[in-house]
């Protein structure tokens, strides 16, 4: 399933409160594509600014340089899918609490704890720049000329995530006979990127869709195809 339902502290996952009336016995053919080769995200400037790394997060509560940007909980998230942007640019997710005021953001995240996705970018000399709209992101990183860049654009500008391994287990009800994991193909005018997007918030079976995004050289990502591929076998409440 999704590696991260949302960035840190964005939502809670409730207990199973029921079961699906009809659970499919399908065992689909799963086409497992190898993960693309994407450089590691450069986090050195954040560490130099006083942040402390733990897995895919950066605790910047002791950084007087990062604090003024208003990142939720003074915590940044590292998304390795963005490692192909520019020349190993130092970038981390710096989300805003959407309960207070009307913060600008690239996409909406969370349920009862809504957030706006934004990115903090190191620009050199200990300085940082906030990227808080899709237009700013595109202006900064377009054109898209490689598969690694296309993946970064598709992940940054949507709510979908890569999924490189899908296991057949009792926790999900498959809705299709064939699924392909995340892959990136060069097509006319750009790239086609396969990601996965779960329907969140509230109580239900929360189906996940395989979404193919067209990422043109201009960077203006759009949906090319969407299909529900699996859901929980029991009713789950996500706050």
C-alpha positions in Angstrom: 0.0 0.0 0.0 1.0 3.6 0.0 4.3 4.2 1.7 2.9 7.4 3.3 -0.7 8.2 3.6 0.3 11.8 4.0 3.3 13.8 5.3 4.0 13.6 8.9 1.1 14.3 11.4 -1.3 14.8 8.5 -3.9 12.3 9.5 -4.8 9.4 11.8 -5.9 5.9 10.8 -8.9 4.6 12.7 -9.9 1.1 13.7 -11.6 -1.3 11.3 -15.3 -0.9 12.1 -16.9 -3.4 9.7 -16.4 -5.6 6.7 -17.2 -5.3 3.0 -20.4 -7.0 2.1 -18.7 -8.7 -0.9 -15.0 -9.3 -1.0 -13.4 -10.2 -4.3 -11.4 -13.4 -4.6 -9.4 -12.0 -7.5 -5.7 -12.6 -7.6 -4.6 -10.2 -10.3 -1.6 -10.5 -12.5 0.9 -7.9 -11.0 3.5 -6.5 -13.4 6.4 -5.4 -11.1 8.5 -2.8 -12.7 11.9 -2.1 -11.2 12.2 1.3 -9.4 13.6 4.0 -11.5 17.1 5.2 -10.9 16.7 8.5 -9.0 19.6 10.3 -7.2 19.3 10.7 -3.4 17.9 14.1 -2.3 20.6 16.4 -1.1 19.8 17.3 2.6 23.2 18.7 3.6 22.0 22.4 3.6 19.2 21.5 6.0 21.6 19.7 8.4 23.9 22.7 8.2 21.0 24.9 9.2 20.6 22.9 12.4 17.9 20.3 11.4 18.3 16.7 12.6 17.4 13.9 10.3 15.4 10.8 11.3 14.5 8.4 8.5 12.5 10.6 6.0 11.9 13.6 8.3 14.0 16.6 9.4 13.4 18.0 12.9 14.1 21.7 12.5 12.8 22.9 15.8 16.2 24.1 16.8 16.9 25.9 13.5 16.4 29.7 13.7 16.9 29.7 9.9 14.0 27.3 9.1 11.5 28.3 11.8 10.4 31.5 10.1 9.0 29.5 7.1 6.2 28.1 9.3 6.7 24.5 8.5 4.1 22.4 10.4 5.6 21.3 13.7 9.0 22.6 12.5 9.2 19.3 10.7 10.3 18.8 7.1 9.7 15.6 5.0 12.2 14.2 2.6 10.7 12.6 -0.5 13.2 10.6 -2.4 11.0 10.8 -5.5 12.2 14.4 -5.9 15.9 13.4 -6.2 15.9 13.8 -9.9 15.0 17.5 -9.9 17.7 19.8 -11.3 21.2 19.0 -10.1 20.6 17.1 -6.8 18.8 20.2 -5.5 18.3 20.3 -1.7 14.5 20.2 -1.3 12.1 19.1 1.5 8.4 19.3 2.1 7.5 22.2 4.4 3.7 21.9 4.9 1.5 24.7 6.3 -1.3 24.2 8.8 -4.5 24.9 6.8 -6.6 25.5 9.9 -5.1 28.9 10.5 -5.6 31.7 8.0 -5.6 30.8 4.3 -2.1 29.5 3.5 -1.1 29.0 -0.1 -0.1 25.6 -1.2 0.5 23.3 -4.1 -2.1 20.6 -3.1 -4.4 20.0 -0.2 -3.5 17.3 2.3 -5.0 15.7 5.4 -8.5 15.3 6.8 -9.4 16.7 10.2 -5.9 18.1 10.3 -5.7 19.8 6.9 -2.4 21.0 5.5 -1.1 22.7 2.3 1.9 21.1 0.6 4.8 23.4 0.1 8.6 22.9 -0.5 11.6 24.5 1.0 14.5 24.8 -1.4 18.1 25.6 -0.5 19.5 28.3 -2.8 23.1 28.4 -1.5 25.0 30.4 1.1 22.7 29.1 3.9 19.6 30.7 2.2 16.3 29.0 1.5 13.3 29.7 -0.8 9.7 28.7 -0.2 7.9 27.1 -3.2 4.2 27.3 -2.4 2.4 27.1 -5.7 2.5 24.8 -8.7 3.4 27.8 -10.9 6.5 28.5 -8.8 7.5 24.9 -8.9 7.1 24.7 -12.7 9.0 28.0 -13.2 11.8 26.7 -11.0 12.2 23.2 -12.4 10.9 23.0 -15.9 11.5 21.9 -18.6 11.1 18.2 -17.9 13.7 16.3 -19.9 14.3 13.0 -18.0 12.3 10.2 -16.4 13.7 11.1 -13.0 12.4 14.7 -13.4 9.0 13.5 -14.7 8.6 11.4 -11.5 9.5 14.3 -9.3 6.9 16.5 -11.1 4.2 13.9 -10.9 4.7 13.3 -7.2 5.2 17.0 -6.2 2.2 18.3 -8.0 -0.4 15.7 -7.1 -1.6 13.7 -4.1 -0.5 10.4 -5.6 2.6 8.3 -4.6 4.8 5.7 -6.3 4.2 2.1 -5.5 7.0 -0.3 -6.5 5.7 -3.5 -5.0 2.2 -4.8 -4.6 1.7 -8.0 -2.6 -1.5 -10.1 -2.7 -2.6 -10.2 0.9 -5.9 -10.5 2.9 -5.9 -6.8 3.6 -7.2 -5.7 0.2 -9.9 -6.5 -2.3 -8.6 -6.3 -5.8 -10.9 -4.8 -8.4 -9.0 -5.5 -11.6 -7.3 -8.6 -13.2 -4.0 -6.9 -14.0 -2.0 -4.1 -12.2 1.3 -2.5 -13.2 3.4 -0.9 -10.5 4.9 2.5 -10.8 6.8 3.0 -14.1 7.8 5.9 -16.3 7.6 5.9 -20.1 8.8 8.4 -22.6 6.0 9.4 -24.9 5.4 12.0 -27.5 5.8 15.4 -25.9 6.9 14.2 -22.5 6.5 11.3 -20.1 3.8 9.1 -18.8 4.1 8.3 -15.0 2.1 5.6 -13.2 1.3 6.5 -9.5 -1.3 5.4 -7.0 -3.8 7.6 -5.2 -6.0 6.5 -2.3 -9.4 8.1 -1.5 -9.0 9.4 2.0 -11.1 10.9 4.8 -14.1 9.4 6.6 -15.2 5.8 7.0 -15.3 3.4 4.1 -13.3 1.0 2.0 -11.0 3.8 0.6 -10.3 2.5 -2.9 -6.9 3.2 -4.4 -6.6 4.1 -8.1 -3.8 3.6 -10.5 -3.3 7.0 -12.1 -1.3 7.6 -15.2 -0.1 11.2 -15.4 1.1 12.9 -18.5 4.1 15.1 -17.7 4.9 17.2 -20.7 8.2 19.0 -21.2 6.5 22.1 -19.9 5.9 20.4 -16.5 2.1 21.1 -16.5 1.0 17.7 -15.1 -2.4 16.3 -16.0 -4.3 13.0 -15.6 -4.2 10.7 -18.7 -6.0 7.7 -17.2 -7.4 6.6 -13.8 -8.7 3.2 -12.7 -9.6 1.9 -9.2 -7.5 -1.2 -8.6 -8.0 -2.2 -5.0 -9.7 -1.3 -1.7 -9.6 -2.3 2.0 -11.6 -5.5 2.7 -13.0 -3.8 5.9 -14.4 -0.4 6.6 -11.6 1.9 7.9 -12.1 5.3 9.4 -9.4 7.9 8.5 -9.5 11.2 10.3 
